[in-house]
Amino acid sequence: MYCAKCGAQVTEGSSFCGKCGAPVSQPTAPPQPAVVSPPPSATSSQTAVATTRTSGIAIASLVLGIIGLLINPLSILAIIFGVIGISQTGKDPNLKGKGMAVAGLVLGIVVVILWIVAIVVWAGSAFWWFSNF
């Protein structure tokens, strides 16, 4: 007979466990060990789940697009990295970050267009200023 609390063997007719002191009411079976299945190995017939990761190029495109609002040349890099990031995420199904690459690309294009407009306006106003004096 075995103790229900600690699993130690208890002699017949004992009212208490000799190891932990728990009252023994009826004979019980020894505790069963938990069944633990081994982790799947590389040679297992189960297919391994592919891990997804975020494209570093896509992250760089978004960051450069945001920073490009202040420093214009970085907007050109944001456009380049955005195109590469979109291409990478389209080819590899385990690579995410296409939205970040698109956002960086759009930010880069918008900032470059704004800078071009600003330069044209500035040049036009400078031309007007010097032609009237």
N, C-alpha and C positions, 0 to 999 in steps of 0.2 A: 504494500500500500504506500502511496506517495502523498506528500503535503500539497494541498491545493494552492498555497501561497508561494512557497519557495521551490517546490519540486523535489525536496529531499525525501529519501526513503524513510518511512515511519514503521516501527515495529508493530506487529499485530496486537491489538488490544490497547494501544496507547491512546490517550485522549488529547494529547498535545504533541506538536512537532518538537523533536529534540533539537533541531537546528534554529528555528525561528520562533518557536513558542506558540504558533497559531493553533487554535482548536481543530481537531480532526474529527469530522462528523461521519464521513463515510469513505469507503475505499475509492480512490481515484487513480486514473492512469497517469503516467508521467507526462509532463508537458511536452507537446510536439514542437520540434524546432520549426521556425519559419522557413518556408521554401523560397529561396532566392534564385531567380533565373540569372544565368551569367549574361554579361553584356554581349551584344552581337559583335562578332569578330569581323575582320576585313574579309575573311574567306566565307562568311556566312552567305546563305542563298538570299537573305533579305537584301533589298536594295537600300543603299544609304541615302538619307535625305540630304539633298544639296543645301548648303547654307547660302543665304542671300547676303550680299554686301552692297554698300553704297559706293558709287563711283567717285573717286577722289577728284577726277577731272570735272565732274558735274558740280561738286561742292566748290571747287576753285572758281568755276565759271560764275556761280551765284555770288560768291564773296567779291570777286573782281568786278562784277556788275554793280554791286552796291558801293564799293570803294570808288569805282569809276565815276560816280556822281560828283566826286570831289577832284579826282585826278584823272583827266581825260584819257591819257594813253592806256590806262588799265582797262578801259572800255573795249579797246580793240582786242586785248587779250581775252576779255570775257566773251567776245563774239567767237574767237577762235576756239577757246576751251568749250564753249557751249555747243558748237558744231561737233567737236570730237566727242563730248559727253553724250550727245544724242545718238551719235553713231555707235558708241560703245554699248549703251544700254539697249539699243535695238538689236545688237548682235548676240549679246549674252543674256539669257533669260534669268540668270541668278544675280544679275547686276541691276540695282535699282538706283534711282536718282534722276530719271529722265525729266521730271518736273523741275528740279533744281537747274538742270542744264538748260532747259527751255527758258526759265526765268532769267538766268544769267545772260543768255543770248538776247532776249528781248530788252533787258536793261541796257546791255551794251549797245544795241542798235539805237535805242531811244536816246541815250546819252550822246552818241556820235552825231545823230541828226540834230539834237539840240545845240551841240557845239558848232556844227556847220552853219546852222541858222544864226547863231550868235556872231560868228565870224563874218558872215555876209552882212548882217545888220550893222555891225561895227564898222566894216569897210565902207558900206554905203553911207553911213552917217559921217565918217571921216572924209569921204570924198565930197559930200555935200558941204561940210564945214569948211574945207579948204577951197572949194570952188566959189563960195560966196564971199570970201574975204580977199 
